[in-house]
């Protein structure tokens, strides 16, 4: 059996108020325009620091 490793890729984004979040990239339509519904699947930027070594975070291209 061939199992493919599908690691989740995350991206750092900011909401309209400037708060930073880390979101699963595959669940976002547009990293520049995040909806409130999409933010429900994200982590607060302050919380992610302790897990950063375990997450694959890419640049959002800002």
CHARMM internal coordinates of N, CA and C (Angstrom, degrees):
IC EDIT
DIST 1 N 1 CA 1.4610
DIST 1 CA 1 C 1.5292
ANGL 1 N 1 CA 1 C 108.76
DIST 1 C 2 N 1.2971
ANGL 1 CA 1 C 2 N 116.47
DIHE 1 N 1 CA 1 C 2 N 132.84
DIST 2 N 2 CA 1.4529
ANGL 1 C 2 N 2 CA 122.76
DIHE 1 CA 1 C 2 N 2 CA -179.22
DIST 2 CA 2 C 1.5203
ANGL 2 N 2 CA 2 C 109.78
DIHE 1 C 2 N 2 CA 2 C -102.97
DIST 2 C 3 N 1.3251
ANGL 2 CA 2 C 3 N 116.10
DIHE 2 N 2 CA 2 C 3 N 109.29
DIST 3 N 3 CA 1.4756
ANGL 2 C 3 N 3 CA 120.35
DIHE 2 CA 2 C 3 N 3 CA 177.88
DIST 3 CA 3 C 1.5147
ANGL 3 N 3 CA 3 C 109.26
DIHE 2 C 3 N 3 CA 3 C -97.92
DIST 3 C 4 N 1.3109
ANGL 3 CA 3 C 4 N 116.15
DIHE 3 N 3 CA 3 C 4 N 127.75
DIST 4 N 4 CA 1.4560
ANGL 3 C 4 N 4 CA 120.34
DIHE 3 CA 3 C 4 N 4 CA 176.09
DIST 4 CA 4 C 1.5176
ANGL 4 N 4 CA 4 C 108.53
DIHE 3 C 4 N 4 CA 4 C -91.78
DIST 4 C 5 N 1.3282
ANGL 4 CA 4 C 5 N 116.27
DIHE 4 N 4 CA 4 C 5 N 134.61
DIST 5 N 5 CA 1.4590
ANGL 4 C 5 N 5 CA 121.66
DIHE 4 CA 4 C 5 N 5 CA 178.38
DIST 5 CA 5 C 1.5233
ANGL 5 N 5 CA 5 C 108.04
DIHE 4 C 5 N 5 CA 5 C -83.27
DIST 5 C 6 N 1.3054
ANGL 5 CA 5 C 6 N 116.47
DIHE 5 N 5 CA 5 C 6 N 107.73
DIST 6 N 6 CA 1.4672
ANGL 5 C 6 N 6 CA 120.88
DIHE 5 CA 5 C 6 N 6 CA -179.26
DIST 6 CA 6 C 1.5268
ANGL 6 N 6 CA 6 C 108.61
DIHE 5 C 6 N 6 CA 6 C -104.51
DIST 6 C 7 N 1.3131
ANGL 6 CA 6 C 7 N 115.75
DIHE 6 N 6 CA 6 C 7 N 81.25
DIST 7 N 7 CA 1.4549
ANGL 6 C 7 N 7 CA 121.82
DIHE 6 CA 6 C 7 N 7 CA 179.04
DIST 7 CA 7 C 1.5284
ANGL 7 N 7 CA 7 C 108.83
DIHE 6 C 7 N 7 CA 7 C -72.24
DIST 7 C 8 N 1.3057
ANGL 7 CA 7 C 8 N 115.77
DIHE 7 N 7 CA 7 C 8 N 135.38
DIST 8 N 8 CA 1.4652
ANGL 7 C 8 N 8 CA 120.66
DIHE 7 CA 7 C 8 N 8 CA 178.67
DIST 8 CA 8 C 1.5247
ANGL 8 N 8 CA 8 C 108.93
DIHE 7 C 8 N 8 CA 8 C -76.20
DIST 8 C 9 N 1.3223
ANGL 8 CA 8 C 9 N 116.12
DIHE 8 N 8 CA 8 C 9 N 131.56
DIST 9 N 9 CA 1.4663
ANGL 8 C 9 N 9 CA 122.62
DIHE 8 CA 8 C 9 N 9 CA 178.04
DIST 9 CA 9 C 1.5193
ANGL 9 N 9 CA 9 C 107.68
DIHE 8 C 9 N 9 CA 9 C -101.12
DIST 9 C 10 N 1.3278
ANGL 9 CA 9 C 10 N 115.84
DIHE 9 N 9 CA 9 C 10 N 132.53
DIST 10 N 10 CA 1.4607
ANGL 9 C 10 N 10 CA 122.32
DIHE 9 CA 9 C 10 N 10 CA -179.25
DIST 10 CA 10 C 1.5270
ANGL 10 N 10 CA 10 C 109.86
DIHE 9 C 10 N 10 CA 10 C -112.77
DIST 10 C 11 N 1.3271
ANGL 10 CA 10 C 11 N 115.04
DIHE 10 N 10 CA 10 C 11 N 157.50
DIST 11 N 11 CA 1.4591
ANGL 10 C 11 N 11 CA 121.07
DIHE 10 CA 10 C 11 N 11 CA 178.49
DIST 11 CA 11 C 1.5268
ANGL 11 N 11 CA 11 C 108.32
DIHE 10 C 11 N 11 CA 11 C -136.86
DIST 11 C 12 N 1.3394
ANGL 11 CA 11 C 12 N 115.95
DIHE 11 N 11 CA 11 C 12 N 144.58
DIST 12 N 12 CA 1.4701
ANGL 11 C 12 N 12 CA 120.82
DIHE 11 CA 11 C 12 N 12 CA 176.34
DIST 12 CA 12 C 1.5170
ANGL 12 N 12 CA 12 C 108.75
DIHE 11 C 12 N 12 CA 12 C -84.21
DIST 12 C 13 N 1.3319
ANGL 12 CA 12 C 13 N 116.48
DIHE 12 N 12 CA 12 C 13 N 132.13
DIST 13 N 13 CA 1.4622
ANGL 12 C 13 N 13 CA 122.34
DIHE 12 CA 12 C 13 N 13 CA 179.26
DIST 13 CA 13 C 1.5232
ANGL 13 N 13 CA 13 C 108.94
DIHE 12 C 13 N 13 CA 13 C -136.96
DIST 13 C 14 N 1.3198
ANGL 13 CA 13 C 14 N 115.73
DIHE 13 N 13 CA 13 C 14 N 166.43
DIST 14 N 14 CA 1.4688
ANGL 13 C 14 N 14 CA 121.43
DIHE 13 CA 13 C 14 N 14 CA 175.75
DIST 14 CA 14 C 1.5131
ANGL 14 N 14 CA 14 C 109.17
DIHE 13 C 14 N 14 CA 14 C -126.29
DIST 14 C 15 N 1.3399
ANGL 14 CA 14 C 15 N 115.46
DIHE 14 N 14 CA 14 C 15 N 144.10
DIST 15 N 15 CA 1.4597
ANGL 14 C 15 N 15 CA 119.46
DIHE 14 CA 14 C 15 N 15 CA 175.59
DIST 15 CA 15 C 1.5170
ANGL 15 N 15 CA 15 C 109.25
DIHE 14 C 15 N 15 CA 15 C -84.59
DIST 15 C 16 N 1.3135
ANGL 15 CA 15 C 16 N 116.96
DIHE 15 N 15 CA 15 C 16 N -178.48
DIST 16 N 16 CA 1.4721
ANGL 15 C 16 N 16 CA 121.96
DIHE 15 CA 15 C 16 N 16 CA -176.87
DIST 16 CA 16 C 1.5306
ANGL 16 N 16 CA 16 C 112.29
DIHE 15 C 16 N 16 CA 16 C -61.40
DIST 16 C 17 N 1.3273
ANGL 16 CA 16 C 17 N 117.46
DIHE 16 N 16 CA 16 C 17 N -26.82
DIST 17 N 17 CA 1.4620
ANGL 16 C 17 N 17 CA 121.54
DIHE 16 CA 16 C 17 N 17 CA 179.99
DIST 17 CA 17 C 1.5227
ANGL 17 N 17 CA 17 C 112.37
DIHE 16 C 17 N 17 CA 17 C -85.85
DIST 17 C 18 N 1.3357
ANGL 17 CA 17 C 18 N 117.10
DIHE 17 N 17 CA 17 C 18 N -4.70
DIST 18 N 18 CA 1.4556
ANGL 17 C 18 N 18 CA 120.75
DIHE 17 CA 17 C 18 N 18 CA 178.80
DIST 18 CA 18 C 1.5224
ANGL 18 N 18 CA 18 C 114.17
DIHE 17 C 18 N 18 CA 18 C 92.43
DIST 18 C 19 N 1.3291
ANGL 18 CA 18 C 19 N 117.83
DIHE 18 N 18 CA 18 C 19 N 6.21
DIST 19 N 19 CA 1.4656
ANGL 18 C 19 N 19 CA 121.10
DIHE 18 CA 18 C 19 N 19 CA 177.91
DIST 19 CA 19 C 1.5267
ANGL 19 N 19 CA 19 C 109.44
DIHE 18 C 19 N 19 CA 19 C -75.88
DIST 19 C 20 N 1.3462
ANGL 19 CA 19 C 20 N 116.51
DIHE 19 N 19 CA 19 C 20 N 137.96
DIST 20 N 20 CA 1.4536
ANGL 19 C 20 N 20 CA 120.67
DIHE 19 CA 19 C 20 N 20 CA -177.44
DIST 20 CA 20 C 1.5311
ANGL 20 N 20 CA 20 C 111.29
DIHE 19 C 20 N 20 CA 20 C -91.49
DIST 20 C 21 N 1.3330
ANGL 20 CA 20 C 21 N 115.14
DIHE 20 N 20 CA 20 C 21 N 139.35
DIST 21 N 21 CA 1.4621
ANGL 20 C 21 N 21 CA 122.83
DIHE 20 CA 20 C 21 N 21 CA 178.23
DIST 21 CA 21 C 1.5223
ANGL 21 N 21 CA 21 C 108.36
DIHE 20 C 21 N 21 CA 21 C -135.27
DIST 21 C 22 N 1.3203
ANGL 21 CA 21 C 22 N 115.70
DIHE 21 N 21 CA 21 C 22 N 159.54
DIST 22 N 22 CA 1.4642
ANGL 21 C 22 N 22 CA 121.94
DIHE 21 CA 21 C 22 N 22 CA 172.30
DIST 22 CA 22 C 1.5182
ANGL 22 N 22 CA 22 C 106.32
DIHE 21 C 22 N 22 CA 22 C -119.26
DIST 22 C 23 N 1.3472
ANGL 22 CA 22 C 23 N 115.79
DIHE 22 N 22 CA 22 C 23 N 122.42
DIST 23 N 23 CA 1.4592
ANGL 22 C 23 N 23 CA 121.55
DIHE 22 CA 22 C 23 N 23 CA -172.71
DIST 23 CA 23 C 1.5235
ANGL 23 N 23 CA 23 C 110.98
DIHE 22 C 23 N 23 CA 23 C -124.23
DIST 23 C 24 N 1.3368
ANGL 23 CA 23 C 24 N 117.16
DIHE 23 N 23 CA 23 C 24 N 151.22
DIST 24 N 24 CA 1.4604
ANGL 23 C 24 N 24 CA 120.03
DIHE 23 CA 23 C 24 N 24 CA 172.73
DIST 24 CA 24 C 1.5347
ANGL 24 N 24 CA 24 C 109.01
DIHE 23 C 24 N 24 CA 24 C -66.07
DIST 24 C 25 N 1.3098
ANGL 24 CA 24 C 25 N 116.72
DIHE 24 N 24 CA 24 C 25 N 122.85
DIST 25 N 25 CA 1.4603
ANGL 24 C 25 N 25 CA 121.82
DIHE 24 CA 24 C 25 N 25 CA -174.97
DIST 25 CA 25 C 1.5209
ANGL 25 N 25 CA 25 C 112.29
DIHE 24 C 25 N 25 CA 25 C -60.08
DIST 25 C 26 N 1.3170
ANGL 25 CA 25 C 26 N 117.83
DIHE 25 N 25 CA 25 C 26 N -37.60
DIST 26 N 26 CA 1.4601
ANGL 25 C 26 N 26 CA 120.64
DIHE 25 CA 25 C 26 N 26 CA -176.05
DIST 26 CA 26 C 1.5279
ANGL 26 N 26 CA 26 C 113.08
DIHE 25 C 26 N 26 CA 26 C -70.88
DIST 26 C 27 N 1.3239
ANGL 26 CA 26 C 27 N 118.36
DIHE 26 N 26 CA 26 C 27 N -9.98
DIST 27 N 27 CA 1.4624
ANGL 26 C 27 N 27 CA 121.08
DIHE 26 CA 26 C 27 N 27 CA 179.54
DIST 27 CA 27 C 1.5307
ANGL 27 N 27 CA 27 C 113.40
DIHE 26 C 27 N 27 CA 27 C -101.45
DIST 27 C 28 N 1.3340
ANGL 27 CA 27 C 28 N 116.89
DIHE 27 N 27 CA 27 C 28 N 2.61
DIST 28 N 28 CA 1.4645
ANGL 27 C 28 N 28 CA 120.86
DIHE 27 CA 27 C 28 N 28 CA -179.32
DIST 28 CA 28 C 1.5212
ANGL 28 N 28 CA 28 C 110.56
DIHE 27 C 28 N 28 CA 28 C -104.52
DIST 28 C 29 N 1.3159
ANGL 28 CA 28 C 29 N 115.55
DIHE 28 N 28 CA 28 C 29 N 138.08
DIST 29 N 29 CA 1.4664
ANGL 28 C 29 N 29 CA 120.35
DIHE 28 CA 28 C 29 N 29 CA 175.71
DIST 29 CA 29 C 1.5233
ANGL 29 N 29 CA 29 C 110.41
DIHE 28 C 29 N 29 CA 29 C -80.98
DIST 29 C 30 N 1.3395
ANGL 29 CA 29 C 30 N 116.40
DIHE 29 N 29 CA 29 C 30 N -41.65
DIST 30 N 30 CA 1.4623
ANGL 29 C 30 N 30 CA 122.44
DIHE 29 CA 29 C 30 N 30 CA -177.09
DIST 30 CA 30 C 1.5224
ANGL 30 N 30 CA 30 C 108.09
DIHE 29 C 30 N 30 CA 30 C -147.85
DIST 30 C 31 N 1.3318
ANGL 30 CA 30 C 31 N 118.12
DIHE 30 N 30 CA 30 C 31 N 116.11
DIST 31 N 31 CA 1.4677
ANGL 30 C 31 N 31 CA 120.80
DIHE 30 CA 30 C 31 N 31 CA -177.12
DIST 31 CA 31 C 1.5228
ANGL 31 N 31 CA 31 C 112.86
DIHE 30 C 31 N 31 CA 31 C -67.20
DIST 31 C 32 N 1.3105
ANGL 31 CA 31 C 32 N 117.58
DIHE 31 N 31 CA 31 C 32 N -15.07
DIST 32 N 32 CA 1.4726
ANGL 31 C 32 N 32 CA 121.49
DIHE 31 CA 31 C 32 N 32 CA 179.12
DIST 32 CA 32 C 1.5344
ANGL 32 N 32 CA 32 C 112.25
DIHE 31 C 32 N 32 CA 32 C -89.21
DIST 32 C 33 N 1.3344
ANGL 32 CA 32 C 33 N 117.36
DIHE 32 N 32 CA 32 C 33 N -15.53
DIST 33 N 33 CA 1.4595
ANGL 32 C 33 N 33 CA 121.65
DIHE 32 CA 32 C 33 N 33 CA -176.24
DIST 33 CA 33 C 1.5298
ANGL 33 N 33 CA 33 C 108.61
DIHE 32 C 33 N 33 CA 33 C -139.49
DIST 33 C 34 N 1.3251
ANGL 33 CA 33 C 34 N 116.75
DIHE 33 N 33 CA 33 C 34 N 88.89
DIST 34 N 34 CA 1.4642
ANGL 33 C 34 N 34 CA 123.10
DIHE 33 CA 33 C 34 N 34 CA -175.04
DIST 34 CA 34 C 1.5246
ANGL 34 N 34 CA 34 C 109.93
DIHE 33 C 34 N 34 CA 34 C -94.14
DIST 34 C 35 N 1.3219
ANGL 34 CA 34 C 35 N 115.84
DIHE 34 N 34 CA 34 C 35 N 130.35
DIST 35 N 35 CA 1.4709
ANGL 34 C 35 N 35 CA 119.84
DIHE 34 CA 34 C 35 N 35 CA 178.06
DIST 35 CA 35 C 1.5297
ANGL 35 N 35 CA 35 C 110.24
DIHE 34 C 35 N 35 CA 35 C -85.64
DIST 35 C 36 N 1.3126
ANGL 35 CA 35 C 36 N 116.49
DIHE 35 N 35 CA 35 C 36 N 162.37
DIST 36 N 36 CA 1.4649
ANGL 35 C 36 N 36 CA 121.71
DIHE 35 CA 35 C 36 N 36 CA 177.75
DIST 36 CA 36 C 1.5344
ANGL 36 N 36 CA 36 C 110.61
DIHE 35 C 36 N 36 CA 36 C -61.45
DIST 36 C 37 N 1.3107
ANGL 36 CA 36 C 37 N 117.18
DIHE 36 N 36 CA 36 C 37 N -36.11
DIST 37 N 37 CA 1.4667
ANGL 36 C 37 N 37 CA 121.21
DIHE 36 CA 36 C 37 N 37 CA 178.63
DIST 37 CA 37 C 1.5247
ANGL 37 N 37 CA 37 C 110.61
DIHE 36 C 37 N 37 CA 37 C -64.53
DIST 37 C 38 N 1.3187
ANGL 37 CA 37 C 38 N 116.93
DIHE 37 N 37 CA 37 C 38 N -41.70
DIST 38 N 38 CA 1.4613
ANGL 37 C 38 N 38 CA 120.99
DIHE 37 CA 37 C 38 N 38 CA 178.47
DIST 38 CA 38 C 1.5321
ANGL 38 N 38 CA 38 C 111.17
DIHE 37 C 38 N 38 CA 38 C -66.25
DIST 38 C 39 N 1.3244
ANGL 38 CA 38 C 39 N 117.61
DIHE 38 N 38 CA 38 C 39 N -34.52
DIST 39 N 39 CA 1.4651
ANGL 38 C 39 N 39 CA 121.22
DIHE 38 CA 38 C 39 N 39 CA 178.94
DIST 39 CA 39 C 1.5264
ANGL 39 N 39 CA 39 C 112.42
DIHE 38 C 39 N 39 CA 39 C -65.16
DIST 39 C 40 N 1.3292
ANGL 39 CA 39 C 40 N 117.06
DIHE 39 N 39 CA 39 C 40 N -21.17
DIST 40 N 40 CA 1.4649
ANGL 39 C 40 N 40 CA 120.16
DIHE 39 CA 39 C 40 N 40 CA 177.96
DIST 40 CA 40 C 1.5219
ANGL 40 N 40 CA 40 C 111.91
DIHE 39 C 40 N 40 CA 40 C -62.06
DIST 40 C 41 N 1.3316
ANGL 40 CA 40 C 41 N 117.94
DIHE 40 N 40 CA 40 C 41 N -23.99
DIST 41 N 41 CA 1.4643
ANGL 40 C 41 N 41 CA 122.86
DIHE 40 CA 40 C 41 N 41 CA -179.23
DIST 41 CA 41 C 1.5270
ANGL 41 N 41 CA 41 C 112.69
DIHE 40 C 41 N 41 CA 41 C -96.58
DIST 41 C 42 N 1.3265
ANGL 41 CA 41 C 42 N 117.01
DIHE 41 N 41 CA 41 C 42 N 8.78
DIST 42 N 42 CA 1.4618
ANGL 41 C 42 N 42 CA 121.74
DIHE 41 CA 41 C 42 N 42 CA -175.21
DIST 42 CA 42 C 1.5287
ANGL 42 N 42 CA 42 C 111.81
DIHE 41 C 42 N 42 CA 42 C -106.10
DIST 42 C 43 N 1.3344
ANGL 42 CA 42 C 43 N 114.60
DIHE 42 N 42 CA 42 C 43 N 164.37
DIST 43 N 43 CA 1.4551
ANGL 42 C 43 N 43 CA 122.50
DIHE 42 CA 42 C 43 N 43 CA 175.93
DIST 43 CA 43 C 1.5218
ANGL 43 N 43 CA 43 C 108.61
DIHE 42 C 43 N 43 CA 43 C -106.01
DIST 43 C 44 N 1.3087
ANGL 43 CA 43 C 44 N 116.44
DIHE 43 N 43 CA 43 C 44 N 144.15
DIST 44 N 44 CA 1.4580
ANGL 43 C 44 N 44 CA 121.37
DIHE 43 CA 43 C 44 N 44 CA 174.63
DIST 44 CA 44 C 1.5258
ANGL 44 N 44 CA 44 C 108.33
DIHE 43 C 44 N 44 CA 44 C -63.46
DIST 44 C 45 N 1.3143
ANGL 44 CA 44 C 45 N 117.94
DIHE 44 N 44 CA 44 C 45 N 136.17
DIST 45 N 45 CA 1.4577
ANGL 44 C 45 N 45 CA 122.97
DIHE 44 CA 44 C 45 N 45 CA -177.80
DIST 45 CA 45 C 1.5114
ANGL 45 N 45 CA 45 C 113.82
DIHE 44 C 45 N 45 CA 45 C -56.09
DIST 45 C 46 N 1.3297
ANGL 45 CA 45 C 46 N 118.74
DIHE 45 N 45 CA 45 C 46 N -32.67
DIST 46 N 46 CA 1.4619
ANGL 45 C 46 N 46 CA 121.95
DIHE 45 CA 45 C 46 N 46 CA 179.84
DIST 46 CA 46 C 1.5271
ANGL 46 N 46 CA 46 C 111.98
DIHE 45 C 46 N 46 CA 46 C -70.67
DIST 46 C 47 N 1.2956
ANGL 46 CA 46 C 47 N 117.71
DIHE 46 N 46 CA 46 C 47 N -31.37
DIST 47 N 47 CA 1.4584
ANGL 46 C 47 N 47 CA 122.64
DIHE 46 CA 46 C 47 N 47 CA -177.32
DIST 47 CA 47 C 1.5251
ANGL 47 N 47 CA 47 C 111.56
DIHE 46 C 47 N 47 CA 47 C -77.84
DIST 47 C 48 N 1.3144
ANGL 47 CA 47 C 48 N 117.50
DIHE 47 N 47 CA 47 C 48 N -31.42
DIST 48 N 48 CA 1.4545
ANGL 47 C 48 N 48 CA 122.24
DIHE 47 CA 47 C 48 N 48 CA -173.41
DIST 48 CA 48 C 1.5233
ANGL 48 N 48 CA 48 C 112.34
DIHE 47 C 48 N 48 CA 48 C -67.11
DIST 48 C 49 N 1.2891
ANGL 48 CA 48 C 49 N 118.95
DIHE 48 N 48 CA 48 C 49 N -25.78
DIST 49 N 49 CA 1.4583
ANGL 48 C 49 N 49 CA 121.93
DIHE 48 CA 48 C 49 N 49 CA -176.91
DIST 49 CA 49 C 1.5081
ANGL 49 N 49 CA 49 C 114.54
DIHE 48 C 49 N 49 CA 49 C -49.93
DIST 49 C 50 N 1.3048
ANGL 49 CA 49 C 50 N 117.88
DIHE 49 N 49 CA 49 C 50 N -39.63
DIST 50 N 50 CA 1.4679
ANGL 49 C 50 N 50 CA 119.73
DIHE 49 CA 49 C 50 N 50 CA -178.46
DIST 50 CA 50 C 1.5218
ANGL 50 N 50 CA 50 C 112.98
DIHE 49 C 50 N 50 CA 50 C -76.48
DIST 50 C 51 N 1.3332
ANGL 50 CA 50 C 51 N 117.88
DIHE 50 N 50 CA 50 C 51 N -13.02
DIST 51 N 51 CA 1.4683
ANGL 50 C 51 N 51 CA 122.13
DIHE 50 CA 50 C 51 N 51 CA 178.95
DIST 51 CA 51 C 1.5208
ANGL 51 N 51 CA 51 C 113.11
DIHE 50 C 51 N 51 CA 51 C -111.35
DIST 51 C 52 N 1.3158
ANGL 51 CA 51 C 52 N 117.56
DIHE 51 N 51 CA 51 C 52 N 2.81
DIST 52 N 52 CA 1.4665
ANGL 51 C 52 N 52 CA 121.91
DIHE 51 CA 51 C 52 N 52 CA -171.81
DIST 52 CA 52 C 1.5246
ANGL 52 N 52 CA 52 C 113.44
DIHE 51 C 52 N 52 CA 52 C -55.78
DIST 52 C 53 N 1.3049
ANGL 52 CA 52 C 53 N 118.80
DIHE 52 N 52 CA 52 C 53 N -35.07
DIST 53 N 53 CA 1.4548
ANGL 52 C 53 N 53 CA 121.22
DIHE 52 CA 52 C 53 N 53 CA 179.79
DIST 53 CA 53 C 1.5147
ANGL 53 N 53 CA 53 C 113.11
DIHE 52 C 53 N 53 CA 53 C -69.59
DIST 53 C 54 N 1.3241
ANGL 53 CA 53 C 54 N 117.18
DIHE 53 N 53 CA 53 C 54 N -16.95
DIST 54 N 54 CA 1.4521
ANGL 53 C 54 N 54 CA 121.31
DIHE 53 CA 53 C 54 N 54 CA -177.36
DIST 54 CA 54 C 1.5385
ANGL 54 N 54 CA 54 C 112.53
DIHE 53 C 54 N 54 CA 54 C -101.35
DIST 54 C 55 N 1.3194
ANGL 54 CA 54 C 55 N 117.18
DIHE 54 N 54 CA 54 C 55 N -7.11
DIST 55 N 55 CA 1.4667
ANGL 54 C 55 N 55 CA 122.02
DIHE 54 CA 54 C 55 N 55 CA -177.84
DIST 55 CA 55 C 1.5181
ANGL 55 N 55 CA 55 C 110.36
DIHE 54 C 55 N 55 CA 55 C -108.98
DIST 55 C 56 N 1.3239
ANGL 55 CA 55 C 56 N 116.35
DIHE 55 N 55 CA 55 C 56 N 142.84
DIST 56 N 56 CA 1.4572
ANGL 55 C 56 N 56 CA 122.11
DIHE 55 CA 55 C 56 N 56 CA 175.27
DIST 56 CA 56 C 1.5297
ANGL 56 N 56 CA 56 C 106.76
DIHE 55 C 56 N 56 CA 56 C -93.02
DIST 56 C 57 N 1.3545
ANGL 56 CA 56 C 57 N 116.45
DIHE 56 N 56 CA 56 C 57 N 97.40
DIST 57 N 57 CA 1.4670
ANGL 56 C 57 N 57 CA 121.97
DIHE 56 CA 56 C 57 N 57 CA -176.72
DIST 57 CA 57 C 1.5226
ANGL 57 N 57 CA 57 C 108.51
DIHE 56 C 57 N 57 CA 57 C -105.39
DIST 57 C 58 N 1.3430
ANGL 57 CA 57 C 58 N 116.40
DIHE 57 N 57 CA 57 C 58 N 126.05
DIST 58 N 58 CA 1.4532
ANGL 57 C 58 N 58 CA 122.47
DIHE 57 CA 57 C 58 N 58 CA 179.42
DIST 58 CA 58 C 1.5336
ANGL 58 N 58 CA 58 C 110.14
DIHE 57 C 58 N 58 CA 58 C -107.82
DIST 58 C 59 N 1.3126
ANGL 58 CA 58 C 59 N 116.00
DIHE 58 N 58 CA 58 C 59 N 164.37
DIST 59 N 59 CA 1.4641
ANGL 58 C 59 N 59 CA 122.67
DIHE 58 CA 58 C 59 N 59 CA 179.10
DIST 59 CA 59 C 1.5203
ANGL 59 N 59 CA 59 C 109.48
DIHE 58 C 59 N 59 CA 59 C -75.73
DIST 59 C 60 N 1.3407
ANGL 59 CA 59 C 60 N 116.41
DIHE 59 N 59 CA 59 C 60 N 135.31
DIST 60 N 60 CA 1.4629
ANGL 59 C 60 N 60 CA 120.76
DIHE 59 CA 59 C 60 N 60 CA -179.20
DIST 60 CA 60 C 1.5272
ANGL 60 N 60 CA 60 C 112.78
DIHE 59 C 60 N 60 CA 60 C -78.16
DIST 60 C 61 N 1.3218
ANGL 60 CA 60 C 61 N 117.09
DIHE 60 N 60 CA 60 C 61 N -9.90
DIST 61 N 61 CA 1.4594
ANGL 60 C 61 N 61 CA 120.07
DIHE 60 CA 60 C 61 N 61 CA 178.33
DIST 61 CA 61 C 1.5187
ANGL 61 N 61 CA 61 C 113.52
DIHE 60 C 61 N 61 CA 61 C 87.02
DIST 61 C 62 N 1.3326
ANGL 61 CA 61 C 62 N 117.31
DIHE 61 N 61 CA 61 C 62 N 20.81
DIST 62 N 62 CA 1.4815
ANGL 61 C 62 N 62 CA 120.67
DIHE 61 CA 61 C 62 N 62 CA 178.83
DIST 62 CA 62 C 1.4987
ANGL 62 N 62 CA 62 C 111.74
DIHE 61 C 62 N 62 CA 62 C -62.91
END
COOR INIT
IC SEED 1 N 1 CA 1 C
IC BUILD
